[in-house]
Every structure is written in C-alpha cells, then in structure tokens.
Amino acid sequence: MKRKTRLIHGGINSDPLTGAVSVPIYQVSTYKQNGIGGHKGFEYSRTGNPTRHALEELIKDIEGGYAGFAFGSGMAAITAIMMMFNSGDHVILTDDVYGGTYRVITKVLNRFGLEATFVDTSNLENIKSEIRTNTKAVYLETPTNPLLKITDIEAASTIAKDHGLLTIVDNTFATPYWQNPIDNGADIVLHSATKYIGGHSDVVAGLVVVNNEKLSKDLHFVQNSTGGVLGPQDSWLLMRGIKTLGVRMEEHEANTAAIVEFLQSHPGVKKVYYPGIETHPNHEIAKKQTRGFGGMVSFDVGSEEKTTELLSKVKYFTLAESLGAVESLISVPSKMTHASIPKERRDELGITDGLVRISVGLEDVLDLIEDLKQALE
Ligand SMILES: *Cc1c(COP(=O)(O)O)cnc(C)c1O
C-alpha cells in the first residue's frame, strides 16, 4: 500500500457492524461484561476505547511500528514516555527541543530524579561524549523548533543501540508523511498531533508509536496508570485529519518552497532557516531521511523593532502559537513558544529577538508572498 492510500485505508477505517465508512465516535466510559471478564476487548475507556483504538491502529500503520498510543496532548505523550524510566536514569536530548519539552524535563521530571543533558544532536560527537553508565535514551527532535536543525536519525540510533540506549524521536515537524524514524532505527516516535496530524487548529492531542512488544506493554501500563488518554471525539477528529495529511503536506511543501525563495531574495531578511535550502548545514541528511522538508520556516529580520513592525502589518499570517494547520501562522519564538527558556540560553541557541517563525498554510501562495512583501517593506 502506498503512503497516501495507507492514510485512508490503514488501521481500522470503517465500522463492521453498520458499514459506516468512518469509525463511529464511541462516547462511552464503560462496557457491559457477560460474566466477570467476559468483555469484547474493552472494559473501561481509560484502558481502551474503540475510537481511540482505531486511531492508535492507524498511527501505528502509518509510522510502521508495533503499537500506537493516543494522549490528551503532545506533552502528555512525552511525559508518559519519560515515565517509563526510573529515578536516577539519564536521557540525552536535542538542545533546541520544543520549549514545553525543555520545561517538563527541567522543572517537573527532574523532581522525580530523571537526569537530562541537552546537546546539539546534529553533531553526533556530542551524543557520544555525553553517554554515561546511567544513560537510558537519546531523545531527538528533528527538524528542530525553531531553527530547523536536522539530526541524522540512523546514525544517532546506531550509536544508541551500540550502548543499549533507546532512540526516541519527536516527529511533529516532519509528520509521518515525510519521515518515519522507526525505518531509520528509532524505537519510539511521538507527535504533537495538535499540529499537522490534526491539521485544522481544532484539537490538542499527542500520539506515540513504539517498535516492539516490550515497549508497547510498558507504555500501555503507564498510559493506563497515569490516565492522560485522548477522548473519543478528538480521536475521531485526528482520524479525519489524517485522511488528508498527504494532500495537505504536498501543498504545504509547494507553498513553502515558493516562500523560501522569496525570503532569500529579500534584502530585509538577514537569514532564512529551512532544511530544503542547499546551503543549510544539514541539507544532505534531510534529503536522505525525509521525503519532504516541511512547511516550517524561520527567518531573522535583525531586531525586535523589525519583528514588531512585521507582525503589525501581516494580514494572512495569524499571530499565534502552534503550527501545522491550514491557516498560515506567525510567531516570535523568543517571546512565545520559547519564552520558558532563559534568555542567555536562547541567545546561545540563536533564538534572537529578530527571529520570526512561520507555519506556511494552504492559502494561495501568491497572497502569502504578497502579504510578506508588503509587511517587510
Ligand atoms: C507543540 C509541540 C509539542 C507539544 O505538544 P502539545 O500538543 O502542545 O502538548 C511537542 N513537540 C513539538 C515539536 C511541538 O511542536
């Protein structure tokens, strides 16, 4: 089955009882048992719900893993993954991870004894040099947010395997349409499904796919124990979003390519960050491990004043956190998504006050370019 077909025919895509071509929303908490233990696979909706199960089967299929899991947010998914570790365990993470990931690791999970080191994982030597006796996993975000750095997943997971570590990949930016980290050796893949997978700015959700039975059992145990599950209505909305993921990603890609070309030629733009640009330091790796470069672009306009001016002038780019939806969004990472990272650290990473991030939507690209043009004047 080819990828676009799998998005529509993968998982459990219809209702065998009625023939309905979309899985019904099972708005239910508990299930009748014919005698103790005599259930049909569902006992209580925290443990399992048919609509959520259909979504979990679908994401498993499209990421090419062993089992899928749906959570109430990307952060709930990340937290559940981390809860598989023990106090005293150590994890190596990409340094410019999503701000919320940095926060939960350094302000919440640290209180339970999870140790963490943040390094630029696009340089594999940094991973090797941080491995300790108590290291259990390498957590990669690629491409990163907002600087679009790329880590070689295959090479990183080879290092991890050699040391008996798990490789975990936040695949939110690339989406399973463009990138399948399990094919490159990762053990766990996660998504903030709030972004491209939902795709319409109407759901907050997280998805995880693991590549073997042991991880599946361990993660289901945490999911059921801690309870951060996704409800049936939102599970249904994600399945609906996934059906058009392919056509949406193709269109995001085309629009983004045109916008990148425009930004690169504009004198008011100091620097453009996009893995599809040939001079991007990780362009070759991006080409090797992804089928597309995605719809996220960051660019530096030089100063906070210029940023403020740009924001006040754009018409079609909505100032908002989040990304990956049909409408184009614009944000200032230093003030918004990455505000929870201390300023010294932000400057170190290159997340300056002049850095603007756009999520290119599905409007007509000529309107989008015209809009940026008048706003940059
Ligand atoms: C948004 C985001 C998250 C967190 O997901 P939520 O659904 O907002 O909880 C994690 N990783 C990345 C890359 C994100 O963009």
The ligand as a Tripos MOL2 file, in Angstrom:
@<TRIPOS>MOLECULE
LIG
   15    15     1     0     0
SMALL
NO_CHARGES

@<TRIPOS>ATOM
      1 C1          3.5540   21.5300   20.1590 C.3       1 LIG1
      2 C2          4.6930   20.6150   20.2820 C.ar      1 LIG1
      3 C3          4.8040   19.7320   21.3590 C.ar      1 LIG1
      4 C4          3.8030   19.7040   22.4920 C.3       1 LIG1
      5 O1          2.5630   19.2560   22.0550 O.3       1 LIG1
      6 P1          1.1380   19.7250   22.6700 P.3       1 LIG1
      7 O2          0.1660   19.0140   21.8230 O.co2     1 LIG1
      8 O3          1.0840   21.2190   22.5420 O.co2     1 LIG1
      9 O4          1.1290   19.2990   24.0920 O.co2     1 LIG1
     10 C5          5.8860   18.8710   21.3770 C.ar      1 LIG1
     11 N1          6.8140   18.8830   20.3990 N.ar      1 LIG1
     12 C6          6.7510   19.7280   19.3580 C.ar      1 LIG1
     13 C7          7.8070   19.7010   18.3130 C.3       1 LIG1
     14 C8          5.6980   20.6240   19.2650 C.ar      1 LIG1
     15 O5          5.6310   21.4760   18.2310 O.3       1 LIG1
@<TRIPOS>BOND
     1     1     2 1
     2     2     3 ar
     3     2    14 ar
     4     3     4 1
     5     3    10 ar
     6     4     5 1
     7     5     6 1
     8     6     7 2
     9     6     8 1
    10     6     9 1
    11    10    11 ar
    12    11    12 ar
    13    12    13 1
    14    12    14 ar
    15    14    15 1
@<TRIPOS>SUBSTRUCTURE
     1 LIG1         1 GROUP 0 **** ****
